[in-house]
Amino acid sequence: MNRWLFTGVFALLLLSVSVSGAGIIPEDLRIITEVYPPYNYEENGTLKGIAMDLVEEVLDRLGTGIDRDSFEILPWEEGYAIARNRTNTSLFSTARTPGREDQFLWAGPLASDRKLLFMRADPDSSARADPASLTIAVVSGNSALEYLISAGADPEAIITVPTISSAVLMVENGTADAFAYGEYAGREAIDRYAEDPSGFVEGAAIGEASEYIAFHPGTDPAFVTAVDTGIQELKRDRAETGITTYEAILSRYLPARCDPAPISRESIISLTDTTASALQTGADEAIAAINAGNPPFRDESDSDLYAFVFDTGVHLVANAVNQQHVGRNLSGTTDAYGKPFRDEMITLARENGSGWVSYVYSNPDSLGLYQKESYVKLVTGSDGAEYVAGSGRYLSCTEFPAAAARI
């Protein structure tokens, strides 16, 4: 599969249509997206992908009447040029890099994309992981070029190629030591184009891009803001099932990730114990402080370190970072892969007094699904009610080695 784009040209015929009160749908809105799995790609004639699903969902919620069936194919650089020069044009998924920052208005991020070096497997491959020592192929217009320069690659040793298939073949025939590309798209390209995919290995990570929808700067800012707000809502709208739309979409395409620098187990146990003690001393005051996000129930320097409280009927009593479902019975709700982890927390606490429960989770500030565990503890509050206090952490790549190569 060559590196292409899907382009949607939408003559909406919507004159002065309100977008959730936040702006106007441009009459001649044009949307462009590249084939870049797992974010955007075509399978059996159907357009699929993380960004594809997210963007279509947001546009649907905004009442645009736009869906992916209108998208067409264009080469990447042509699409990028159109987005640079034509008002009311957008391009996704676009890595938001310093070199591009002032060229567009931005909505997102949609996802994160690690940029890696891919090279032939040989005894010297680990020793040649330094980008400064390599001849590296990079697709013209791809953001990997910017990351390569920042990582110390020699500009004179960077070979620009028109397609990712060319980059794969150059490494395979020895013309280049490595090619630079996105993590998942690079693996797909090797599987598709390499004569012997097993002969490739992943080299150094050269950066991690946040992928956005990029809008021509002349596009109505109110519309761009409405799209951006819609994306954030997808990350927060925990449905009746207990998962967000964002988590549901990611789980269709990606496994859970691990955290290179997780919070320690000791910190989680300490916060849970502090929360339990506060409930014993003054349940009403503790619950109010947790829901207000006050220290120590929410760490001021790390928003991933926070307390939550359930009752033994699986009603969420307090949450220091998200009060959307406080008071709701979450029994039967699951993570993105169907695990009823909240019920398991209550059962574990009631049967053992305390312990750890693992599951998959995300939060609005993290791009991706992560393997997580929470420590929970049964406590009787000052009001005589039984509560389950807890706090959670994302697993490290040592603890979750199956994901270590995917971060």
C-alpha positions in Angstrom: 0.0 0.0 0.0 1.5 3.3 -1.0 1.3 6.3 1.3 -1.9 7.9 0.2 -4.6 10.2 1.6 -8.3 10.1 1.8 -9.8 13.4 0.9 -13.4 14.4 1.6 -14.9 17.3 -0.3 -18.1 18.4 1.3 -20.4 20.9 -0.3 -22.6 21.0 2.7 -25.2 23.5 1.5 -25.7 24.5 5.2 -26.1 28.2 5.3 -25.4 29.6 8.8 -25.9 26.3 10.6 -25.1 26.4 14.3 -22.6 23.8 15.6 -23.8 23.1 19.2 -24.0 26.9 19.6 -20.2 27.1 19.2 -19.7 28.1 15.6 -20.7 27.7 12.0 -20.2 24.7 9.8 -18.2 25.9 6.8 -20.2 25.6 3.6 -17.2 24.2 1.6 -15.5 22.2 4.4 -12.9 19.9 3.0 -11.4 17.1 5.0 -8.2 15.2 4.2 -6.7 12.1 5.9 -3.8 9.9 5.0 -3.6 6.1 5.0 -1.5 5.5 8.1 -2.5 2.5 10.1 -3.9 2.1 12.7 -5.0 5.7 12.6 -6.4 5.8 9.1 -6.5 3.0 6.5 -8.6 1.1 4.1 -9.7 -2.6 4.6 -11.9 -4.4 2.1 -13.1 -1.1 0.7 -14.0 0.3 4.1 -12.2 3.3 5.7 -11.2 2.4 9.2 -8.8 3.5 12.0 -8.6 5.3 15.3 -8.5 8.8 14.0 -11.1 8.0 11.3 -13.6 6.7 14.0 -12.9 9.6 16.3 -13.3 12.3 13.7 -16.4 10.8 12.2 -17.9 10.5 15.7 -17.2 14.2 16.5 -18.6 15.4 13.2 -21.7 13.4 13.8 -22.2 14.8 17.2 -21.8 18.3 15.8 -24.6 17.6 13.3 -22.5 18.2 10.2 -24.0 15.3 8.2 -20.5 14.3 7.2 -19.3 10.6 7.2 -16.3 8.8 5.8 -18.2 7.6 2.7 -17.4 10.9 1.1 -13.6 10.5 1.5 -11.4 10.2 -1.6 -7.7 9.3 -2.2 -4.9 11.8 -2.8 -1.1 11.7 -2.3 0.0 13.0 1.1 2.0 16.0 0.0 -0.7 17.2 -2.3 -3.2 17.0 0.6 -0.8 18.7 2.9 -0.4 21.5 0.3 -4.2 21.9 0.0 -4.6 22.2 3.8 -1.9 24.8 3.8 -3.4 26.9 1.1 -7.2 26.4 1.1 -9.5 27.9 3.7 -12.0 25.5 5.3 -9.7 22.5 4.8 -8.5 20.1 7.5 -5.9 17.3 7.6 -5.7 14.4 9.9 -3.8 12.7 11.5 -1.2 15.5 11.6 1.7 15.4 14.1 1.7 18.7 15.9 5.4 19.6 15.7 7.1 22.9 16.4 7.8 23.4 12.7 4.1 23.1 12.0 2.6 24.9 15.0 1.9 28.3 13.3 0.8 26.8 10.0 -2.6 25.5 11.2 -5.3 25.7 13.8 -5.4 22.5 15.9 -8.1 20.2 17.3 -7.1 17.3 19.5 -5.0 15.4 20.2 -6.5 12.3 18.8 -3.7 9.8 19.7 0.0 9.5 20.2 2.4 8.0 17.7 5.9 6.9 18.6 8.5 7.6 15.9 11.0 4.7 15.6 14.0 3.6 13.6 13.5 0.3 11.8 16.6 -1.6 10.7 17.8 -5.0 9.5 18.4 -7.5 12.3 22.1 -8.2 12.5 24.8 -8.6 15.3 25.6 -4.9 15.0 22.1 -3.5 15.0 22.1 -2.6 18.7 25.5 -0.9 18.4 24.1 1.1 15.5 21.1 2.5 17.4 22.5 6.0 17.6 20.7 8.1 14.8 23.9 10.2 14.4 25.8 7.1 13.0 23.2 6.0 10.5 22.0 6.6 7.0 18.3 6.9 7.4 15.4 6.9 4.9 12.4 9.1 5.6 9.2 9.6 3.6 9.0 13.1 2.1 6.8 15.3 4.3 6.6 12.9 7.2 7.1 14.4 10.6 9.7 11.8 11.4 12.2 14.1 9.6 11.8 16.8 12.3 12.2 14.2 15.0 15.3 12.8 13.4 17.0 16.2 13.4 16.1 16.7 17.0 17.5 13.3 17.9 20.9 14.2 16.4 20.7 12.5 13.0 23.2 13.9 10.4 21.1 15.9 7.8 23.6 14.8 5.1 22.8 11.1 5.9 19.0 11.4 5.7 17.6 10.2 2.4 14.1 11.5 1.5 12.0 9.0 -0.4 8.5 9.4 -2.0 6.8 6.4 -0.3 7.2 4.2 2.7 7.6 1.1 0.4 10.7 2.8 -1.0 12.1 3.3 2.6 11.5 -0.4 3.5 13.2 -1.6 0.3 16.2 0.7 0.8 16.8 -0.8 4.2 16.3 -4.4 2.9 18.8 -3.9 0.1 21.3 -2.1 2.2 21.0 1.3 0.6 20.0 2.8 4.0 20.8 1.6 7.5 17.3 2.4 8.8 14.1 4.1 8.0 12.2 6.4 10.4 8.4 6.1 10.7 5.5 5.8 13.1 5.6 2.7 15.4 2.5 0.8 14.1 2.5 2.1 10.6 6.2 1.1 10.3 5.4 -2.5 11.4 2.6 -2.6 8.9 4.8 -1.3 6.1 7.4 -4.0 6.8 4.8 -6.7 6.8 3.5 -5.5 3.5 6.6 -4.5 1.6 9.6 -6.4 3.0 10.6 -9.6 1.3 11.5 -11.0 4.7 9.7 -9.1 7.5 11.3 -11.2 10.1 14.6 -9.7 9.2 13.7 -6.3 10.6 14.0 -5.0 14.2 12.9 -1.9 15.9 15.8 0.5 16.8 15.8 3.7 18.8 12.8 5.8 19.5 13.4 9.3 18.2 10.3 10.9 19.6 6.6 10.7 20.3 4.1 12.8 18.2 0.7 13.9 19.3 -1.7 13.5 16.3 -4.2 16.2 15.7 -6.7 17.5 13.2 -5.0 20.4 11.5 -7.2 23.2 10.1 -6.2 25.9 7.6 -5.8 29.0 9.8 -8.6 30.8 7.8 -11.1 28.3 9.0 -13.7 29.7 11.5 -12.1 29.4 14.9 -15.4 28.8 16.5 -15.9 25.7 14.4 -12.4 24.5 15.2 -13.1 25.0 18.9 -16.3 23.0 18.6 -14.4 20.1 17.0 -11.7 20.3 19.7 -14.3 20.4 22.5 -16.0 17.4 20.9 -12.7 15.4 20.9 -12.2 16.1 24.6 -15.8 15.1 25.4 -15.1 11.7 23.8 -12.4 11.1 26.4 -14.7 12.0 29.3 -18.1 10.6 28.3 -18.1 7.4 30.4 -21.2 5.7 29.1 -23.6 3.4 30.9 -21.1 0.7 30.3 -18.4 2.6 32.3 -16.0 3.2 29.4 -15.6 6.3 27.3 -16.1 6.5 23.5 -12.4 7.2 23.2 -11.5 3.9 25.1 -14.1 2.0 23.0 -12.5 3.2 19.8 -8.9 2.6 20.8 -9.7 -1.0 22.0 -10.8 -1.9 18.5 -7.3 -1.3 17.2 -4.7 -1.3 19.9 -3.6 -3.4 22.9 -3.0 -1.7 26.3 0.3 0.1 26.9 2.7 0.3 29.8 4.0 3.4 31.6 7.8 4.0 31.4 7.7 6.0 34.6 4.8 4.8 36.8 3.7 5.9 40.3 5.1 3.5 42.9 3.0 0.9 44.6 4.0 2.4 47.9 2.5 5.8 47.0 -0.7 4.1 46.0 -1.0 2.2 49.3 -0.1 5.3 51.3 -2.8 7.4 49.6 -5.4 4.7 50.1 -4.5 4.4 53.8 -4.7 8.2 54.1 -8.1 8.1 52.5 -9.4 5.3 54.7 -8.2 7.1 57.8 -9.9 10.3 56.8 -13.2 8.4 56.3 -12.9 6.8 59.7 -12.3 10.3 61.3 -14.9 12.2 59.4 -16.6 10.6 56.5 -18.7 13.6 55.3 -15.7 15.9 55.4 -13.4 13.4 53.6 -15.9 12.7 50.9 -16.4 16.5 50.2 -12.6 17.1 50.1 -12.1 14.2 47.7 -14.8 15.4 45.4 -13.3 18.9 45.5 -10.0 17.4 44.4 -8.2 18.8 47.5 -4.8 17.5 48.6 -3.8 15.0 49.7 -6.5 13.2 47.8 -5.3 14.5 44.5 -1.5 15.0 44.1 -0.7 18.6 43.0 2.2 17.5 40.8 0.9 14.3 39.3 -2.8 14.2 38.3 -2.6 10.4 37.9 -2.3 10.0 41.7 -5.7 10.5 43.2 -8.2 8.8 45.5 -11.6 7.3 44.9 -14.3 5.8 47.2 -17.1 3.4 46.6 -19.7 2.0 48.9 -20.2 -1.7 49.1 -23.1 -1.6 46.6 -20.6 -0.3 43.9 -22.0 3.3 44.1 -19.2 5.8 43.3 -19.1 8.0 46.4 -16.1 10.2 45.6 -13.5 10.7 42.9 -10.8 13.3 43.2 -10.4 13.9 39.4 -13.8 13.2 37.9 -17.1 13.7 39.6 -19.2 12.9 36.6 -20.5 9.6 37.9 -20.4 10.3 41.7 -23.6 8.8 43.1 -24.1 6.4 40.3 -24.2 2.6 40.7 -21.4 1.3 38.6 -22.0 -2.4 39.2 -21.7 -4.3 35.9 -19.7 -1.6 34.2 -16.4 -2.8 32.6 -13.1 -1.7 31.2 -12.7 -1.4 27.4 -12.1 -5.2 27.1 -15.1 -6.2 29.1 -13.6 -6.8 32.6 -16.0 -5.8 35.5 -13.2 -4.4 37.5 -15.3 -2.2 39.8 -17.3 -5.2 41.0 -14.0 -7.0 41.5 -12.7 -4.2 43.7 -15.7 -4.4 46.0 -15.7 -8.2 46.2 -11.9 -8.2 46.9 -12.2 -5.6 49.7 -15.2 -7.3 51.3 -13.6 -10.7 51.2 -9.9 -9.9 52.0 -10.0 -6.4 53.5 -7.6 -5.0 50.9 -5.8 -5.9 47.8 -5.0 -5.2 44.1 -7.2 -5.3 41.1 -5.8 -5.0 37.5 -7.7 -3.6 34.4 -7.3 -1.3 31.4 -8.0 2.4 31.7 -7.3 5.8 30.3 -7.8 9.4 31.5 -8.5 12.6 29.5 -4.8 13.6 29.8 -3.3 10.4 28.5 -3.4 9.3 24.9 -4.0 5.6 24.8 -5.2 2.7 26.9 -3.0 1.6 29.7 -2.7 -1.5 31.9 -3.6 -0.2 35.4 -4.0 -1.6 38.9 -5.7 -0.2 41.9 -5.2 -0.9 45.6 -8.5 -0.9 47.5 -9.2 -1.2 51.2 -12.5 -1.8 53.2 -13.1 0.8 55.9 -16.0 1.7 58.2 -16.6 5.4 58.1 -17.4 7.7 61.1 -21.0 7.5 59.9 -21.1 3.7 60.4 -21.2 3.0 56.7 -18.8 0.7 54.9 -16.7 2.2 52.2 -14.0 0.9 49.8 -11.2 3.4 49.5 -8.7 3.2 46.6 -6.1 4.6 44.4 -4.6 3.4 41.1 -1.4 3.4 39.0 -0.4 2.5 35.5 1.9 -0.6 35.3 5.5 -0.2 34.4 7.0 -1.8 31.4 8.9 -4.2 33.6 5.7 -5.2 35.3 3.8 -5.5 32.0 6.5 -6.7 29.6 4.1 -7.7 26.8 3.5 -4.0 26.3 7.1 -2.8 26.7 7.8 -2.8 23.0 4.6 -0.8 22.3 5.1 2.3 24.4 
